Amino acid sequence: MKRSDYFWCFLLALLLSHACEKDSGGGETPPPEPPPPAPERVYARKELRGAWIASVWSIDWPLQRHDAEAQKKLYTDYLDGFVTANMNAVFMQIRPTADAFYDSQYESWSRWITGEAGKNPGYDVLQFMIEEAHARGLEFHAWINPYRITTDLSRPLDPKIPPEWVKNYPAIRVYNPAIPEVQQRIVDIVKEIITNYDVDGIHMDDYFYPDIGGVNNLNDAAEYAQYGAGYSTIAAFRRANVDKVVQKIHETIVKENPRVVFSISPTANHSYNLNTLFADVEKWCREGWIDMVIPQIYQALGSGNLNFEALLSSWVGSFNTRVGCIIGYALYRVENPAETTRFSVADFDRMFYLATSNQKVHGSILYNTSSFAANRGGVIDMLTTKYFKNPAVRPAFGRKTESEPAVPAQVRLTGTTLSWTAAAGLTSVVYLIPSGTTTAQVAAITKEASYTVAVRGTYFVTTFNRNNVESEKSTEVTY
């Protein structure tokens, strides 16, 4: 090869190399970067929002009103208030003292309804309460107290309750938790409720073994001797007695009506639950015997080791994530001069902020409904303005018993009317992504198939079923 040929080959290779370098993105002017992906559109937070209606001692209902129409109006007024505040569940105490708000084969009509134990009030109280709640889109959770019979020992025992099943203490009469027949009776009562009534949940509060001023006063050595083989301590025996009831209720729900959600609302103090009430709440969560745990965090902010912040942290950090954690709040202590421990509205606001900022918290239950109606210090106004401003879709807990809900179809916007088609029996959720934002909010939850839009933005629709399982979202339309 001639020298000149080497020169031209070298020049050609140099030019080709430069061209390849530019093709591969090298050089001084790199190609423009692809645009970043669009921000993810975040759905509104799912929350259970409820309130306890206490009937024992006529605390919230019926407020000594023994006329059926007055009782009905008081109850529906409460429900209407919940709906106005964008709440979505009611926890109604239907068995406060070994009695019933329906015609039960196991216990007599509650004296809290008519003022007289065993007297028929003339209507099916439980059926009425369920129907009125469901008509307003509220879940109905039937709240029962497992063991308490009365705090007035002068009262005669219900003739439906065998005397040998009863334990009398100085200030309370209870079903004896150690007796196997008692354990089965409580389970049978739950079965009676969930097979005859369309309840959404069975709920128990924090009353298990009674706190009578010391565990050595329970006077159950004879029961331990009779039934306690295999338990190394009487404390372990007591916990096992309560465990059996909780486990059997879970198994009965799964067998008889698995759509029903089982929840328990213990005190916020873990040691007190375990060693005084003999309620092993952590075990119930770990074993999956309950679907929701609702700790009553009634303590104030910054009041020592058992303050609201510390207790909130312990409850959201201690339990299996398969169990939904809902916070129970002491609404009755807000701006209430009758309470030694009372909160300002600002403190209550701070409590809600701390809880709702935690992704492991799935909602709130307020105690009690009389305090909800009183709205002391404007606390309910604060909640509806800041935390309950929009409706909320309930989270799905428990078992899936229905098919996955179908996605709404034929979503269209005609003028200001958003319409769609949805399968029968499903509830629809209208979501709005306001213009200039990426986060969806719930505009409406409805049984209808249309909605009048008023705010500029992007809309889409989902459906959910009785298990609170939500469908995928529909196509979007823009207003």
ABEGO torsion letter per residue (X at the ends): XBAAAAAAAAAAAAAAAAAAAAAAGBEABBBBBBBBBBBBBBBBBBBBBBBBBBABGGAAOAGGBABAAAAAAAAAAAAAAAAAAGBABBBBBABABGBBABBBAABBBBAAAAGBBGBBAGBBAAAAAAAAAAAAGBBBBBBBBAABABABAABBBBAABBAAABBBBAABBBBBAABAAAAAAAAAAAAAAAAABBBABBBBBABBBBBAGEAAAAGAAAAAAAAABGBABAAAAAAAAAAAAAAAAAAAAAAABAABBBBBBBBABAAAAAAAAGBBAAAAAAAGABABBBBBBABBBGBEABBAAAAAAAAAAABBAABBBBBBBBAAABGBAABABBBBAAAAAAAAAAAAABAABAEBBBOBAAAAAAGBGGAAAAAAAAAAABBBBBBBBEBBABBBBBBBBGBBBBEABBBBBBBBGBBBBBBBBBBGBABBBBABBBABABBBBABBEBBBBBBBBAAGBBBBBBBBBBX
